[in-house]
């Protein structure tokens, strides 16, 4: 018997949308001298958010932990095959394909943030700037794939995954939900990001 259960805690949801907004803003301001400070600050925000997510992936709630979505290539292939055959495998937390997208986004975010910091401080040569741009462009491509995957999965599973990442709830068995939303940590994360952005003039 399925019911409405809490799957995504507040820190995970806040991280998700802050990272999405920070990356979008940083990408759009990448070529602008006028908004260079905004670009740099959003890059720092991304690094801070990813640092938090790495810690939360170890100590967070059930479905936020990396241990809950460690899937090998065979699991990913089986999941993608299930989508193509019209009988998709269901996962309460991240599905195998989505998990790989998450790991890729975290890695690319770290690379683009670290190389961006180096370029901003004039460390390294032109190759570092090219690596920074390549990482950002690859991250954008992965974001597009990720969004497309979310939309396809939502249709096939008849489950609004975007809404779930906003409100935190999905359908599942009563014992599968997480017990605490961790509002204080989520609000603290949001407050920290807003405080950082407040220095933009």
C-alpha positions in Angstrom: 0.0 0.0 0.0 1.6 3.3 -1.1 1.3 6.6 0.7 2.8 10.0 0.6 6.3 9.9 2.2 9.1 12.3 2.7 12.1 11.4 0.5 14.1 14.6 0.0 15.1 16.5 3.1 15.2 20.3 3.1 19.0 20.6 2.9 19.0 18.4 -0.2 16.3 20.5 -1.9 17.9 23.8 -1.0 21.2 22.6 -2.3 19.7 21.4 -5.5 17.9 24.6 -6.4 20.8 26.9 -5.2 23.3 24.9 -7.3 21.0 25.1 -10.3 20.5 28.9 -9.9 24.2 29.5 -9.2 25.3 27.6 -12.2 22.8 29.3 -14.5 23.8 32.7 -13.3 27.5 32.0 -13.5 27.1 30.6 -17.1 25.1 33.6 -18.3 27.6 36.1 -16.8 30.7 34.3 -18.0 31.5 36.6 -20.9 30.4 39.9 -19.3 33.0 42.2 -17.8 30.2 44.2 -16.2 29.0 41.2 -14.2 32.4 39.7 -13.6 32.1 40.0 -9.8 28.7 38.3 -10.0 30.2 35.5 -12.0 33.0 35.0 -9.6 30.8 35.1 -6.5 28.4 32.6 -8.0 31.4 30.3 -8.7 32.4 30.5 -5.1 28.8 29.7 -4.1 28.9 26.6 -6.3 32.1 25.4 -4.6 30.6 26.0 -1.1 27.4 24.2 -2.1 29.3 21.2 -3.5 31.5 21.1 -0.3 28.3 21.0 1.7 26.8 18.3 -0.5 29.9 16.1 -0.1 29.5 16.2 3.6 25.8 15.8 3.5 26.3 12.8 1.3 28.0 11.1 4.1 26.0 12.2 7.2 22.6 13.2 5.7 19.3 11.4 5.6 18.7 8.1 3.9 18.2 9.1 0.3 20.7 12.0 0.5 23.6 9.7 1.3 25.9 8.5 -1.5 25.6 5.0 -0.2 21.9 5.0 -1.3 22.7 5.7 -5.0 26.0 3.9 -5.7 25.1 2.1 -9.0 27.4 0.3 -11.4 27.2 0.3 -15.2 25.1 -2.8 -15.3 22.4 -1.2 -13.0 22.4 1.9 -15.2 22.1 -0.2 -18.4 19.2 -2.2 -16.9 17.4 0.9 -15.8 17.7 2.6 -19.2 16.6 -0.7 -20.9 13.5 -0.7 -18.6 12.6 2.8 -19.7 12.8 1.7 -23.4 10.7 -1.3 -22.8 7.9 0.7 -21.2 8.2 -1.0 -17.8 10.5 1.3 -15.9 12.2 0.2 -12.7 11.1 2.3 -9.8 13.4 3.8 -7.2 12.3 5.8 -4.2 15.5 7.8 -4.2 17.8 8.5 -7.1 17.6 6.1 -10.0 20.8 4.7 -11.5 20.9 7.0 -14.5 20.1 10.0 -12.3 22.8 9.1 -9.8 25.5 9.1 -12.5 24.3 12.6 -13.6 24.6 13.8 -10.0 28.2 12.5 -9.6 29.1 14.0 -13.0 27.6 17.4 -12.0 29.4 17.4 -8.7 32.7 16.6 -10.4 32.3 19.1 -13.2 31.2 21.7 -10.7 34.4 21.2 -8.7 36.6 21.3 -11.8 34.9 24.5 -13.1 35.0 26.1 -9.7 38.6 25.3 -8.9 39.9 26.3 -12.4 37.8 29.4 -12.3 39.4 30.4 -9.0 42.8 29.8 -10.4 42.1 31.8 -13.6 40.6 34.7 -11.6 43.8 34.8 -9.5 46.0 34.6 -12.6 47.4 31.2 -11.7 48.3 28.9 -14.5 48.2 29.5 -18.2 45.7 29.6 -21.1 45.2 25.9 -20.8 43.6 26.4 -17.4 41.1 28.9 -18.8 40.3 26.5 -21.6 39.7 23.7 -19.1 37.5 26.0 -17.1 35.3 26.7 -20.2 35.3 23.1 -21.3 34.1 22.0 -17.8 31.4 24.6 -17.7 30.2 23.7 -21.2 30.2 20.0 -20.5 28.3 20.7 -17.3 25.7 22.6 -19.2 25.3 19.6 -21.6 24.9 17.3 -18.7 22.3 19.6 -17.1 20.3 19.4 -20.4 20.5 15.6 -20.3 19.6 15.5 -16.7 16.5 17.7 -17.2 15.4 15.6 -20.2 15.9 12.5 -18.1 13.8 13.9 -15.3 11.0 14.8 -17.7 11.0 11.4 -19.4 11.1 9.5 -16.1 8.3 11.7 -14.7 6.1 10.7 -17.7 7.0 7.0 -17.7 6.7 6.7 -13.9 3.6 9.0 -13.8 5.3 10.8 -11.0 6.2 14.5 -10.9 9.9 14.4 -10.0 10.3 18.2 -10.2 7.5 18.7 -7.7 9.1 16.1 -5.5 12.4 18.1 -5.4 10.4 21.2 -4.4 8.2 19.7 -1.7 10.2 16.6 -0.8 7.4 14.1 -1.0 6.9 11.1 -3.3 4.7 8.0 -3.2 6.0 4.9 -1.4 5.5 2.5 1.4 5.1 4.0 4.8 8.4 2.7 6.2 10.5 4.0 3.3 10.2 7.7 4.2 12.8 9.7 6.1 11.9 10.8 9.6 13.3 14.4 9.7 13.3 17.2 7.2 16.2 19.0 8.9 14.7 22.5 8.4 17.3 24.3 10.5 20.2 23.0 8.3 18.3 23.8 5.1 17.5 27.3 6.3 21.1 27.8 7.4 22.4 26.8 4.0 20.0 29.2 2.3 20.9 32.0 4.7 24.6 31.5 4.1 24.1 31.7 0.3 22.0 34.9 0.6 24.5 36.4 3.0 27.3 35.7 0.4 25.3 37.2 -2.4 24.5 40.3 -0.4 28.1 41.5 -0.9 27.4 42.0 -4.6 27.3 45.7 -5.4 
